[in-house]
Amino acid sequence: MSGEGQDKDTVLTPADGDKPDADKVVDDKVQDQDKSGDADDKVGADKGDDSDGAGEPKGQEPETPPETYTFETPEGIELDAAALEMADPVFRDLGLTNEQAQKAVELSFKWQAAQADALRNQWLTDLKSDKDLGGDNLDATGRMARTVVQKFATPAMIEFLNHTGLGNHPEFVRLFHDVAKHIGEDSIAGSKQGDAKPDDSPEAQLAAMYPTMSGGEKD
């Protein structure tokens, strides 16, 4: 089963648009996506004259797998069709009812959410311990990297960083940080779309390619 947890804040994409609390990102809890899994299955019949001695009440046929399994999923999560196709014969071999199969699917959701949460937390731990980006440099690193994200990243890119947790990945943070360092944090933060258009004239392009010739040395 393929299911992904809800988006969470990352170093590159804090929800409040400002510097995130790094410890808060680490301490995000795996959300409980089990909607109805508290009740235990009751197998067999009550003791007494109602039982036929084979674990089923007299006159009641044992439950069998449904013709088609149907599942409820947490909001924002879709089931992987290929995974379901592989799981279906297994559920039937085990004789699972729809309710029992639903619990198996929900367990899969929770396991995957826990795995994803552990991975994004590990990325943040690695970032905090990075000799160049982390430690005392972590706040400045995040601030510089976010100037690039806020200036150039599309909403789809920001959603991707949040959804995957890659906004905490050291190499993604390093990339955005180095871009800001190369261009200049103040230059990025101070510029706005719609400002003066760059000079694309041949003279300007030559000046950019050969800055030492700017102004031209005359013999």
ZIKANOR-V271850 format. One record per pair of residues at least 12 apart in sequence whose C-alpha atoms are under 6 Angstrom apart, sorted by the first residue. I is the first residue (numbers start at 0). J is the second residue. D is the distance in Angstrom with one decimal. If there is no record, write none. Layout:
((I:J:D) (I:J:D))
//
This chain:
((0:79:5.7) (0:82:5.2) (1:78:5.7) (1:79:5.1) (2:76:5.5) (2:108:5.7) (4:112:5.3) (6:161:5.3) (6:162:4.6) (7:161:5.8) (9:166:5.0) (9:167:5.3) (10:166:5.7) (10:167:5.4) (11:145:5.3) (11:166:4.8) (25:120:5.4) (33:105:5.9) (43:55:4.9) (44:56:5.1) (63:96:5.8) (64:91:6.0) (64:94:5.7) (64:95:5.5) (64:96:4.6) (68:97:5.8) (70:101:5.8) (119:164:5.4) (122:167:5.7) (122:168:4.9) (123:167:5.2) (126:169:4.9) (143:176:5.5) (143:179:5.9) (144:175:4.6) (144:176:4.1))
//
